[in-house]
Amino acid sequence: MRRVIVDSAIYRDGRRTPGPADLSDALDEARVTGDAFLWVGLHEPSEAEFAHVASEFALHPLAVEDALKAHQRPKLEVYDDSLFVVLKPVVYEPESDRVSSGELMVFIGDCFVVTVRHGEGAALAAVRKRLEAEPTVLRHGPTAVLYAVSDAVVDHYLEVAGELQVDLEELEADVFAPTGGNPSNTAERIYTAKRQVLEFRRASGPLAGPLARLTAGSVPFVNEHAQPFFRDVNDHLLRSNEQVEGLDRLLSDVLSAHLAQMGVRQNDDMRKISAWAAMAAVPTMIAGIYGMNFAHMPELGWTWSYPALIVLMAGIVTGLYRLFKRRGWL
């Protein structure tokens, strides 16, 4: 159990206090005093490891199953003895320009908080440290932890959205560059960017419902005076979702512009090929006519037939070249 328990502490009057190492004793101590709560943080527990925690805190079996599977959409579930919230933090990897998502489950009870983290992202050490530095906020109990965790997750959404915006600007610069770059590579980058945006939307989009419920109030185990704080988190989430939707639309527009440019370039290539073919067809036609070796061709007996035909072919080809050049075909 010590391997999966990242941190465990009792908080009394907003300050961390030493407590029993045993979870059962620590929970009893928090309940006896009435002004304290226990916060236990877990990282990727197995079913056997989490079974002990679930039994000590009387967590609902369905919520326990969701916490172990770790393939859930953001949601909020209310049970008899606890509140279960699922968050999906996202992480931007600058080396590969990729967006990856983890999962963060939060159990809220009368005097306890259990956080279960899956993935490398969304480490809660910084959140815990920030809360411990603000005892006036932590004094509000488990509600303060839920607010701080959701606020940290949503604020990071805005940071990742900013990184995706930078990637989109680079894509736009490549697509509308005079040279056009590598068409196949550009298309691949656009589709990859759309996949990253989709991964982002899967994490941030469904969270709007749970935050709307927390903003509206009347959620068990959540302090009713916390509505303004959750409203602020919800505003940040709405801004993040609007930004991501805008990125998705812009990526679709960039992809359409890229495909249109490819079509224009193909048309230009076809016009150039057609122009050169037309210029090659004229001397070929003339040479073909006089290469048929008919017996009665008056021009074959003329002294100036050969130079005249050469001049004629050169003149026609030059005229066609100037015509195509003036019209932008060459």
Buried (B, 14 or more C-beta within 10 A) or exposed (E): EEEBBBBBBBBBEBEBEEBBEEBEEBBBBBBEBEEBBBBBBBBBBEEEBBBEBBEBBEBBEEBBEBBBEBEBBBBBBBBEEBBBBBBBBBBBEEEEBEBBBBBBBBBBBBBBBBBBBBBEBBBBEEBBEBBBEEBEBBBBBBBBBBBBBBBBBBEBBBEBBEBBBEBBEEBBEBBEEEEBBEBEEBBEBBEBBBEBBEBBBBBBBBBBEBBBBBBEBEBEBBBEEBBEBBBBBBEBBBBBBEBBEEBBEBBEEBBEBBEEBBEEEEEEEEBEEEBBEBBEEBBEEBEEEBEEEEEEEEEEEEEEBEEEBEEEBEEBBEEBBEBBEEEEBB
